[in-house]
Amino acid sequence: MSEQKTNELVRKIFEAYLENKNLRKTPERFAILEEIYSRNDHFDVETLYIHMKNQKYRVSRATVYNTLELLVSCDLVTKHQFGKNMAQFEKSYGYRQHDHVICIECGKVVEFCDPRIHQIQTMVGDLLKFDVKHHSLNLYGFCSDCSMANKVNQHAATAAKIEAN
């Protein structure tokens, strides 16, 4: 599906959601939705807010927070908690199921998709008689950049100890 068609569809879904909840359909809410669906990354509220301010949108932090919560409620955005105190978000409509690898040093998030995980989900659902609708798998470790930096730091520390003796 083209990006334009996706944007039109998510706008209609959001409009219907707002109408159903008797909430106002403000230009700011739709600008936030549009901005999110133009992205291809994970983001936090502050990053989105600053980006929108830099793009000359007139939105408040509160509007960004509140709109994100509405978008999560109507399944157009997914909220993640990747171990730190700050929530991260990503668009979810028309987005394939995927899992994440998160660097515990720099916070880098990498998406991956492995069909074996879906097979395990199906098998466990059948075995335990669950109708599994979705899952979340997050793997934590060090990205290659941080892993390399840690090795360099360890070598430097070892060298410093040897020189000190």
N, C-alpha and C positions, 0 to 999 in steps of 0.2 A: 504494500500500500504506500502511496506517495506521502511525503511529509505534509503536503498541503491538505490531502484528504484526511490524514490522521488529525491534523490541527482542527479541521472543520468538525470532525466527529467528536473529538474531546470537548470542543466548545459546546456542541449540542448536548452532550452528556452532562456537562457542568451546568448549563442553563436549566436543563430539566431537573437536576438535583436541587439547584437553588429555588426554583419554582415550587417544587415538592415540599421544601422545608420553609417556604415563605420567607426567603432571604433575598436581600437586594442584589440585583445583577449590576454591579458597579464596573466601570471601565478599569479600575485598578485591579480587581480580581481577575478580569480576563487578560490584562497585561501580564500579570504574574503567571497565569496558566500558559500563555503564549511563550513567555521567557523560559519557563521550565521545559516546554516541549521543543524549544530550539536547541537545548543542551543535550550533550551525550555523555554526561558525567554524573558523579555523585556530588552533592553540594550540601552545605549547611545553611542555616537561615541567614547568618551574617554575610556569607559570600554572595548569596542571591540578592540580599538587600543592597549591598555595596555595588554590585554589578548593575542593578536597576537604577540606582542613584547616578552612577556614572553614565548611564544611557539616557539620563534626563527624565526618567519616570518620576512622577510625584507620588511616591508611596511611603508610608511610615513602616517602621519595624513591626508595629502591632498588626498592621494590615497584612504584611508578609507572613507573620506567625499565624494569624487567624485564617488566612486563605490557604496556607499549607495544611492546616488541620482539616479544613473543609475538603480539600483535594484528596487527602488521605482517607477521609470518611467515605468519599464516593469512588474510591479505588482508582483514581487517576494518578496518584503519587504513592510511592512506598516509602515508609520511614524505617530507617535502620539505626541500631545502636551498636556501633562497632567497637565496643570496649571502653571508649573514652566517655566523658560526660556529655559530649556534644552529639546530638542526633544528626544523621545525614539522610538525605532524601534522593530519590531518583524517579523519573517518570515511569509509569507502569503500564499504561494502555498500549496494547500491541507490541509489548516488549517480551521477548522470549524468556522462559524460565531460565535462571542462571544462578550461580553461587559466587562466593567472593573469597579472595585471599587478601588478608589485610596485614600490612607491615606494622609490627608493634613498635618500631622505632620512629618512622616518619609519617605513618598513617596512610600511606599509599594504598588504594583499593584497586584490585584487578578482578575483573569478572571472568568466569570460565563456565563452560557448559560441557557436561559429560553425560551421555545417555545412560550410562550404568547407574547413575544416581536416580534417574527416573525409574529404572527397572527395580532398584532396591525399594523405592517408595511404593511402587505397585505391589511388589511381593510382600512387604510388611503390611500394607493395607489389607491384602487378601488374607494373609495369615492371621491377623488380629481382628479381621472383620470390621475394618475402618474404611470409610469413604474419604480418602486423603485428598484434600483440595489444593494444598500447597505446602511447601516446606521451606526451611531456611538453613543453609549450611554456610558457615563462615570459618575459614581456616586462618590461623594467626601464625606469623613467623617474621623473618627478616627478608626484605626484598634484596635483590642482588647488590644494589648500591650500598645499602646499610650493612649488609653482610661483609662487603669488601671494606668499608670504613671501619667496622669492628675489628676485622683481622689486622688492618694497618695499625689501629690503636693498640691492640694486644701486642703486636710485634714491637711497637715503640715502647710500651711499658716494660716488656721483657728486656729490651736493650738497655733501658734506663736502670733497671735493677742490676743487670750484669755490670754496668759501668760504675754503679754505686758501691759494689762490693769490691 
